[in-house]
Amino acid sequence: MLTISPEKAFFILMKAREFDAKVEPDDPESGSNPSDDKGVAILEDFADDPTYQELTDALKSLNEDELTDLLALAWLGRGDVETWDQAVAQARGAQDANAARYLVGTPLLSDYLENGLSELGYSLEDYELGRL
């Protein structure tokens, strides 16, 4: 069914969730440190923040079939298609050099991936429990 391992898909889902949580910096010139601001700056989207790079690197490391699966999972999870086979066929036809950029730019990507994986019987909770 999936050519991407569920572990890779869940890893990318978690990176996407971190990226989705970012907000515009409240005080970009702040000289505070994490102990001063109680760590809330971690949610602010600064230019040198590694979260975006980690997500794009993870996507760029995928082969064509794995990237097709991620597109299909996102579309299945968003409700754009009704079946996995339809999602994969559509993703194969739409995939190009910008697929990773498209995925990074998709609002709520982590939610769509989680929903798509759930449709196929994979649980984020089970994945997280296996990591604790």
GILIN-V520621 format. One record per pair of residues at least 12 apart in sequence whose ideal C-beta (glycine too) atoms are under 10 Angstrom apart, sorted by the first residue. I is the first residue (numbers start at 1). J is the second residue. D is the distance in whole Angstrom. If there is no record, write none. Layout:
I&J&D / I&J&D
//
This chain:
1&69&9 / 1&84&7 / 1&85&10 / 1&88&9 / 1&120&6 / 1&121&9 / 1&122&10 / 2&65&10 / 2&66&9 / 2&69&6 / 2&70&10 / 2&72&9 / 2&73&8 / 2&84&9 / 2&88&10 / 2&117&9 / 2&120&7 / 2&122&8 / 3&62&10 / 3&63&8 / 3&64&9 / 3&65&4 / 3&66&6 / 3&67&10 / 3&68&7 / 3&69&5 / 3&72&10 / 3&88&9 / 4&62&7 / 4&63&9 / 4&65&7 / 4&66&4 / 4&67&8 / 4&68&9 / 4&69&4 / 4&70&6 / 4&72&10 / 4&73&8 / 5&66&8 / 5&69&10 / 6&117&7 / 6&120&9 / 6&121&10 / 6&122&5 / 6&123&9 / 6&124&10 / 6&126&9 / 6&127&7 / 7&122&10 / 7&127&7 / 7&130&9 / 7&131&9 / 8&58&8 / 8&61&9 / 8&62&7 / 8&66&7 / 8&69&9 / 8&70&9 / 9&62&10 / 9&66&8 / 9&69&7 / 9&70&7 / 9&73&7 / 9&113&7 / 9&114&10 / 9&116&9 / 9&117&6 / 9&120&10 / 9&122&8 / 9&124&10 / 9&127&9 / 10&113&8 / 10&114&9 / 10&117&7 / 10&122&8 / 10&123&9 / 10&124&6 / 10&126&9 / 10&127&4 / 10&128&8 / 10&130&10 / 10&131&9 / 11&54&10 / 11&58&7 / 11&127&9 / 11&131&10 / 12&54&10 / 12&55&7 / 12&58&5 / 12&59&7 / 12&61&10 / 12&62&8 / 12&66&9 / 12&70&7 / 12&73&10 / 12&103&8 / 12&109&9 / 12&110&9 / 12&113&7 / 13&70&9 / 13&73&9 / 13&77&10 / 13&109&8 / 13&110&5 / 13&111&9 / 13&112&9 / 13&113&4 / 13&114&6 / 13&116&9 / 13&117&7 / 13&124&7 / 13&127&9 / 14&55&10 / 14&58&10 / 14&110&7 / 14&113&10 / 14&114&10 / 14&124&9 / 14&127&9 / 14&128&9 / 14&131&10 / 15&51&7 / 15&52&9 / 15&53&10 / 15&54&5 / 15&55&4 / 15&56&9 / 15&57&9 / 15&58&6 / 15&59&9 / 15&104&10 / 15&109&10 / 15&110&8 / 16&51&10 / 16&55&6 / 16&58&9 / 16&59&9 / 16&70&10 / 16&74&9 / 16&103&8 / 16&104&8 / 16&106&8 / 16&108&9 / 16&109&4 / 16&110&4 / 16&111&9 / 16&112&9 / 16&113&7 / 16&114&9 / 17&55&10 / 17&108&10 / 17&109&8 / 17&110&4 / 17&111&8 / 17&113&9 / 17&114&8 / 17&124&10 / 18&42&9 / 18&43&9 / 18&49&10 / 18&50&10 / 18&51&5 / 18&52&10 / 18&54&8 / 18&55&8 / 18&110&8 / 19&45&9 / 19&49&9 / 19&51&5 / 19&52&6 / 19&54&8 / 19&55&5 / 19&56&9 / 19&104&7 / 19&109&8 / 19&110&8 / 20&51&10 / 20&55&10 / 20&106&9 / 20&107&7 / 20&108&7 / 20&109&7 / 20&110&6 / 20&111&8 / 21&42&9 / 21&43&6 / 21&45&9 / 21&51&9 / 21&110&9 / 22&42&9 / 22&43&6 / 22&44&7 / 22&45&4 / 22&46&9 / 22&49&7 / 22&51&7 / 22&52&8 / 23&40&10 / 23&43&6 / 23&44&6 / 23&45&6 / 24&44&7 / 24&45&6 / 24&46&10 / 25&41&8 / 25&43&10 / 25&44&4 / 25&45&7 / 25&46&6 / 25&47&10 / 25&49&10 / 26&40&8 / 26&41&8 / 26&43&10 / 26&44&7 / 27&41&9 / 27&44&9 / 28&44&8 / 28&46&7 / 28&47&9 / 30&44&9 / 52&104&7 / 55&100&9 / 55&103&9 / 55&104&6 / 55&109&9 / 55&110&10 / 56&100&6 / 56&101&8 / 56&103&9 / 56&104&6 / 57&100&10 / 58&70&10 / 58&100&9 / 59&99&8 / 59&100&4 / 59&101&9 / 59&102&10 / 59&103&6 / 59&104&7 / 60&100&6 / 60&101&10 / 61&100&10 / 62&99&9 / 62&100&8 / 62&103&10 / 64&92&9 / 64&95&7 / 64&99&9 / 65&88&10 / 65&92&9 / 65&95&10 / 67&91&8 / 67&95&6 / 67&99&5 / 67&100&7 / 67&103&8 / 68&87&9 / 68&88&6 / 68&89&10 / 68&90&10 / 68&91&5 / 68&92&6 / 68&93&10 / 68&94&9 / 68&95&6 / 68&99&8 / 69&84&10 / 69&87&9 / 69&88&7 / 69&91&8 / 69&116&9 / 69&120&10 / 70&91&8 / 70&95&10 / 70&99&8 / 70&100&9 / 70&103&6 / 70&109&9 / 70&112&10 / 70&113&7 / 70&116&9 / 71&87&8 / 71&88&9 / 71&90&8 / 71&91&4 / 71&92&9 / 71&94&7 / 71&95&6 / 71&99&6 / 71&100&10 / 71&102&8 / 71&103&7 / 71&106&10 / 71&116&10 / 72&84&7 / 72&85&9 / 72&86&9 / 72&87&4 / 72&88&5 / 72&89&9 / 72&90&7 / 72&91&4 / 72&92&8 / 72&94&10 / 72&95&10 / 72&116&7 / 72&120&10 / 73&87&7 / 73&88&10 / 73&91&9 / 73&103&10 / 73&109&10 / 73&112&7 / 73&113&5 / 73&114&9 / 73&115&8 / 73&116&3 / 73&117&6 / 73&118&10 / 73&119&8 / 73&120&8 / 73&122&9 / 74&87&9 / 74&91&9 / 74&102&9 / 74&103&7 / 74&106&6 / 74&108&9 / 74&109&6 / 74&110&10 / 74&111&10 / 74&112&4 / 74&113&6 / 74&115&9 / 74&116&6 / 75&87&5 / 75&88&9 / 75&90&6 / 75&91&7 / 75&94&9 / 75&106&10 / 75&112&8 / 75&116&8 / 76&88&9 / 76&90&10 / 76&91&9 / 76&112&8 / 76&113&9 / 76&115&7 / 76&116&4 / 76&117&9 / 76&118&10 / 76&119&6 / 76&120&8 / 77&108&9 / 77&109&9 / 77&110&10 / 77&111&7 / 77&112&4 / 77&113&6 / 77&114&7 / 77&115&3 / 77&116&3 / 77&117&7 / 77&118&8 / 77&119&7 / 77&120&10 / 78&106&8 / 78&108&8 / 78&109&9 / 78&111&9 / 78&112&5 / 78&113&10 / 78&115&7 / 78&116&8 / 79&112&9 / 79&115&8 / 79&116&10 / 79&119&10 / 80&112&9 / 81&116&10 / 82&119&10 / 83&119&9 / 84&116&9 / 84&119&7 / 84&120&6 / 87&116&8 / 87&119&9 / 87&120&10 / 110&124&9
//
